[in-house]
């Protein structure tokens, strides 16, 4: 299915979720990520175009301290 490009000025949250590591996890593990594969595929189909090789994400922090994974839809302007 061809992908379509859709950009928006509002934040787009990826279907990728994190949890803090278990209490006995090694120090180098900072978080566990969970990805809903079906929702991620739908997300990719909605936000990527056929020419996109990557989707970029930012790990942001809300005012209440919660971390969120948001789509970074910044596109460089092509120079003439």
C-alpha positions in Angstrom: 0.0 0.0 0.0 1.5 3.4 -0.9 2.3 5.6 2.0 1.0 9.1 2.2 2.6 12.1 3.8 0.6 13.9 6.5 2.0 16.7 8.5 0.3 18.7 11.2 1.2 21.5 13.6 -0.1 19.4 16.6 2.0 16.8 18.4 1.7 13.3 17.1 2.3 10.6 19.6 3.8 7.3 18.4 2.3 4.0 19.5 5.5 3.3 21.4 5.3 3.2 25.2 7.9 3.0 27.9 8.0 1.7 31.4 10.7 2.2 34.0 12.9 -0.9 34.4 12.2 -3.5 37.0 13.8 -2.8 40.4 16.4 -5.4 40.0 17.4 -4.5 36.4 21.0 -3.7 35.7 21.9 0.0 35.9 22.5 0.3 32.1 18.8 -0.4 31.4 17.0 2.9 31.6 13.5 2.0 30.3 11.6 -0.8 28.6 9.8 0.1 25.3 6.6 -1.6 24.1 5.5 -1.3 20.5 2.0 -2.2 19.3 3.0 -3.6 16.0 -0.4 -3.2 14.3 -0.8 0.4 15.5 2.8 1.2 14.5 2.1 -0.1 11.0 -1.0 2.1 10.8 1.1 5.0 12.1 3.8 4.4 9.5 1.2 4.2 6.7 -0.4 7.5 7.9 2.7 9.5 8.5 5.3 8.3 6.0 5.5 8.9 2.3 7.0 6.6 -0.3 10.1 8.7 -0.4 10.7 8.5 3.3 13.4 6.2 4.5 13.1 7.0 8.2 10.6 8.5 10.6 12.2 10.6 13.3 11.0 10.8 16.9 11.7 13.0 19.9 11.5 11.9 23.5 9.7 14.8 25.2 8.7 15.5 28.7 5.3 17.0 29.6 4.7 19.5 32.4 3.7 16.8 34.7 7.0 14.9 34.1 5.7 12.2 31.9 7.9 11.2 29.0 6.3 11.0 25.5 7.5 9.8 22.2 6.5 12.2 19.5 6.9 12.3 15.8 9.4 14.9 14.6 8.0 15.9 11.2 10.6 18.6 10.5 11.6 18.4 6.8 14.5 20.3 5.4 13.6 22.7 2.6 15.1 21.7 -0.7 17.3 24.4 -2.0 16.7 25.6 -5.6 
